[in-house]
Amino acid sequence: MTSKALLLVSVAASVVAACGNYSNEDLEFMAAVPSSSQLAVVLPATTNQNQAELAADTHNGIGQVNSLLDDVLGLIDTVRSYEPTTRKTNERIWGPFPDSNNPGWQWQLDVTRSDATTFGYVLEVAKSATPDDWVQFLSGSFDAAGGAKQGNGMVTVFFSNLANAGFPIDPQTAKLTSLMINYQNYQTPGSPVSATLVIQQLPDTNGVTSLTFTYEILADGSGEIGFTLVGNIVPGPNIETLTINAQWLASGAGMATLAVVSGDGAGLTQVECWDASFDPTYNSKPWMTNENVGDPTQCPAAPTF
């Protein structure tokens, strides 16, 4: 996983028109592409150096999700922070804009509308010397049946396309091959934002090649997240599938279950709960019983989704 922002483009204000002069239709096209803040996972932060083990894993997993959303969708946020450069009845185009961080490259965002509520979009990059040879970095679709920023969407990111095109990317990002995001965003007031991210990557130091994150966030700040890791994680000859499922209240108090679904150690399960300070209140870890504490009655009531 990459832990630092991709931020591939930094568009200079001198290149494009000043911000703020948008029509209502411009805003509809802009809203078809999700922002990183729209899909961010929020679990209260902590400075507790001795927080519960699975609380720490949950914080780390959420940090990876939000960092990746910032990397990808933050790039789009930068591009569309300016007015569209081309306006057509059912299309808006932002760019081409030069990439000031990577001279010799340029970016373009193209959003199209196929009917009253259905949009599609692509974000592409090309060498300035060959401006017609666009390379697709990201594509997506959005059904705005619920209204502006409300509905169902999908985003696919092709990290490998950048690498194959010779675009200068950092070593961490170069390990990623693709990302798929499916999301549903507030169909009705109070309903959860739900999303699934599927990441494919070259094996990391733990042998992880695939990660899946599924989460739901309620308006009051409570939420749940599940992540699945596939790789040679547990010592032994086989490939493992590990899952962690966590739920938390707006205060931060929560609970999580870690399970080895297949491979070496299949069937092993840990259950842990923590309070609003992220101190463990209950831990059942059959393979390391000296870490067990408390009992299940000390776990918080799970939020209702």
C-alpha positions in Angstrom: 0.0 0.0 0.0 1.1 3.5 -0.7 1.2 5.7 2.4 1.9 9.1 0.9 -0.3 11.2 -1.4 0.1 10.5 -5.1 -0.8 14.1 -6.0 0.4 13.6 -9.5 -0.8 17.0 -10.7 -0.6 20.5 -9.4 -2.5 22.8 -11.7 -1.2 26.4 -11.7 -3.9 29.1 -11.4 -2.3 30.9 -14.3 -3.1 28.0 -16.6 -6.9 28.1 -16.2 -9.7 30.5 -15.5 -10.4 31.7 -11.9 -12.5 29.5 -9.6 -16.1 30.1 -8.8 -18.0 30.8 -12.0 -20.0 27.6 -12.2 -23.4 27.0 -13.7 -25.9 24.7 -12.0 -25.2 22.1 -14.8 -21.5 22.4 -14.1 -22.1 21.5 -10.5 -24.1 18.4 -11.6 -21.2 17.2 -13.7 -18.8 17.9 -10.9 -20.9 16.0 -8.3 -20.8 12.9 -10.5 -17.2 12.2 -9.5 -16.8 11.5 -5.7 -14.5 13.5 -3.5 -12.1 11.9 -1.1 -14.0 13.5 1.9 -17.3 12.0 0.6 -16.1 8.4 1.0 -13.7 8.9 3.9 -13.9 6.5 6.9 -14.0 8.3 10.2 -12.9 6.6 13.5 -11.8 8.9 16.3 -8.1 9.3 16.4 -6.1 8.3 19.5 -2.7 9.0 21.0 -3.0 5.9 23.2 0.3 4.0 22.6 -1.2 0.9 24.2 -4.5 0.8 22.4 -6.2 -2.6 21.8 -4.4 -4.7 19.2 -7.4 -4.9 16.8 -8.2 -1.2 17.4 -4.7 -0.4 16.1 -5.3 -2.7 13.1 -8.6 -0.9 12.5 -7.0 2.5 12.7 -4.2 1.3 10.3 -6.7 -0.2 7.9 -8.8 3.0 7.9 -5.6 5.1 7.4 -4.8 3.0 4.3 -8.3 3.5 2.9 -8.3 7.3 3.5 -4.8 7.7 2.2 -5.6 5.8 -1.0 -8.8 7.9 -1.5 -6.8 11.0 -1.0 -4.2 9.8 -3.5 -6.8 9.1 -6.2 -9.7 11.3 -5.6 -7.6 14.2 -4.3 -6.1 14.3 -7.8 -9.5 14.8 -9.3 -10.4 17.4 -6.6 -7.4 19.4 -7.8 -8.4 19.3 -11.5 -12.0 20.1 -11.0 -11.4 22.9 -8.5 -11.2 25.1 -11.7 -13.9 25.8 -14.2 -14.4 23.3 -17.1 -12.4 24.3 -20.2 -15.0 22.8 -22.5 -18.8 22.9 -22.1 -21.2 20.9 -24.3 -24.8 19.9 -23.7 -24.0 16.5 -22.2 -20.3 16.9 -21.5 -17.8 18.8 -19.5 -14.0 18.7 -20.0 -11.3 19.9 -17.6 -8.0 20.3 -19.4 -5.7 19.4 -20.8 -3.7 20.9 -17.9 0.1 20.6 -17.7 1.5 18.6 -14.7 3.7 21.1 -12.9 5.2 18.3 -10.7 6.1 16.3 -13.8 7.1 18.5 -16.7 6.3 17.0 -20.1 3.0 15.5 -19.0 -0.6 16.7 -19.0 -4.0 15.6 -17.6 -7.6 15.8 -18.7 -10.9 14.9 -17.0 -13.9 14.2 -19.2 -17.4 13.8 -17.7 -20.3 12.8 -19.9 -24.1 12.5 -19.2 -26.0 9.7 -21.0 -29.4 10.5 -19.4 -30.9 12.7 -16.7 -29.2 10.9 -13.8 -26.4 8.8 -15.4 -22.9 10.0 -15.8 -19.6 8.5 -16.9 -16.1 9.9 -16.6 -12.4 9.3 -17.4 -9.2 10.9 -16.2 -6.3 10.5 -18.6 -2.7 11.5 -18.9 -0.5 12.1 -22.0 3.0 13.2 -22.8 2.9 16.9 -23.9 5.0 15.9 -27.0 2.3 13.4 -28.0 -1.0 15.0 -26.8 -3.2 12.6 -28.7 -1.8 9.5 -27.0 -4.0 9.6 -23.9 -3.5 6.9 -21.3 -6.5 6.1 -19.0 -5.7 6.4 -15.3 -9.2 6.3 -14.0 -12.7 5.7 -15.2 -16.1 5.7 -13.4 -19.8 6.0 -13.5 -22.5 7.5 -11.3 -26.3 7.1 -11.0 -27.6 10.3 -9.3 -31.1 8.9 -8.8 -31.1 10.1 -5.2 -30.1 13.7 -6.1 -26.8 15.5 -6.2 -24.0 13.5 -4.6 -26.6 10.8 -3.7 -26.7 7.5 -5.5 -24.6 4.6 -6.7 -21.1 4.9 -8.2 -18.1 2.9 -9.4 -14.5 3.9 -9.9 -11.7 1.9 -11.5 -8.1 3.0 -11.2 -5.4 1.6 -13.4 -2.1 2.2 -11.7 -0.3 -0.3 -14.0 -1.2 1.9 -17.0 0.9 4.8 -15.6 3.8 2.5 -15.0 3.5 1.0 -18.5 3.4 4.5 -20.0 6.6 5.5 -18.3 4.9 8.1 -16.0 7.2 8.9 -13.1 5.6 7.4 -10.0 7.1 6.6 -6.6 8.1 3.0 -5.7 5.2 2.5 -3.3 2.6 3.5 -5.9 4.4 1.4 -8.5 3.6 -1.7 -6.5 -0.2 -1.1 -7.0 -1.8 -2.5 -10.1 -5.5 -1.6 -9.8 -8.2 -0.3 -7.5 -11.9 -0.8 -7.8 -14.4 1.3 -5.7 -18.1 0.6 -5.5 -20.1 3.0 -3.3 -23.6 4.0 -2.3 -23.9 7.5 -0.8 -26.9 8.5 1.4 -29.9 7.4 -0.5 -32.1 8.6 2.3 -31.4 10.9 5.3 -29.5 8.9 8.0 -28.8 6.0 5.8 -25.1 4.9 5.7 -22.5 5.7 3.2 -21.3 2.2 2.1 -18.3 1.4 -0.1 -16.1 -1.5 -1.2 -12.5 -1.1 -2.3 -10.6 -3.9 -4.0 -6.9 -3.4 -4.3 -4.6 -5.5 -6.4 -0.8 -5.1 -5.9 2.5 -6.8 -6.3 3.4 -8.8 -3.1 4.4 -6.6 -0.2 6.8 -7.6 2.6 4.0 -9.8 4.1 3.2 -11.4 0.8 -0.1 -9.6 0.5 -1.3 -9.4 -3.1 -4.9 -8.4 -2.6 -6.8 -6.3 -0.1 -10.6 -5.7 0.1 -12.2 -3.1 2.4 -15.9 -2.9 2.9 -17.3 -0.2 5.2 -20.5 1.7 6.2 -20.5 5.0 8.0 -23.6 6.5 9.7 -24.3 10.2 10.0 -23.7 10.1 13.8 -20.1 8.9 13.2 -20.6 5.2 14.1 -19.4 2.7 11.6 -18.1 -0.7 10.6 -15.3 -1.9 8.4 -14.2 -5.3 7.2 -11.0 -6.0 5.5 -9.7 -9.1 3.8 -6.0 -9.8 3.1 -4.8 -12.5 0.7 -1.1 -13.6 0.8 1.5 -15.7 2.5 0.9 -14.0 5.8 1.1 -16.8 8.4 4.3 -18.8 8.5 3.9 -21.9 6.4 3.7 -23.0 2.8 0.1 -22.0 2.0 -1.6 -18.7 1.0 -3.8 -17.3 3.7 -7.1 -15.3 3.6 -7.4 -13.2 6.8 -10.4 -11.1 7.7 -10.9 -8.3 10.3 -14.4 -7.0 11.0 -14.7 -4.0 13.3 -17.6 -1.9 14.5 -17.5 1.3 16.6 -19.7 3.9 18.2 -19.4 7.7 17.7 -17.3 7.8 20.9 -14.8 5.4 19.4 -15.6 2.4 21.6 -15.8 -0.7 19.6 -15.1 -4.4 18.9 -13.4 -6.4 16.2 -13.0 -10.0 15.1 -9.9 -11.4 13.3 -10.3 -14.7 11.6 -7.9 -16.9 9.5 -10.4 -18.1 6.9 -8.1 -20.3 4.9 -4.5 -21.4 4.6 -2.1 -22.0 7.4 -3.8 -21.4 10.7 -7.3 -21.7 9.2 -10.0 -21.5 11.9 -8.0 -19.3 14.3 -10.2 -16.4 15.6 -9.5 -13.5 17.9 -12.3 -11.2 19.4 -11.4 -8.0 21.1 -13.3 -5.0 22.5 -12.2 -1.5 23.6 -13.5 1.6 25.3 -13.6 5.2 24.1 -10.0 5.6 25.1 -9.2 2.5 23.0 -8.0 0.6 26.0 -8.9 -3.2 25.7 -11.8 -4.2 27.8 -12.1 -7.8 26.5 -9.7 -10.0 24.5 -10.0 -13.6 23.5 -6.9 -14.8 21.6 -6.8 -18.6 21.8 -3.2 -18.9 20.4 -1.9 -16.4 23.0 -4.0 -16.8 26.1 -1.7 -14.7 28.3 -3.1 -11.7 26.4 -6.7 -12.5 27.3 -8.6 -9.9 29.5 -12.1 -9.2 30.6 -15.3 -10.9 29.4 -17.8 -10.3 26.6 -20.2 -8.3 28.8 -17.7 -5.5 28.7 -18.1 -5.0 25.0 -20.2 -2.0 23.8 -23.5 -2.6 22.0 -23.0 -2.7 18.3 -24.4 0.1 16.2 -27.4 -0.7 14.1 -27.1 -0.4 10.3 
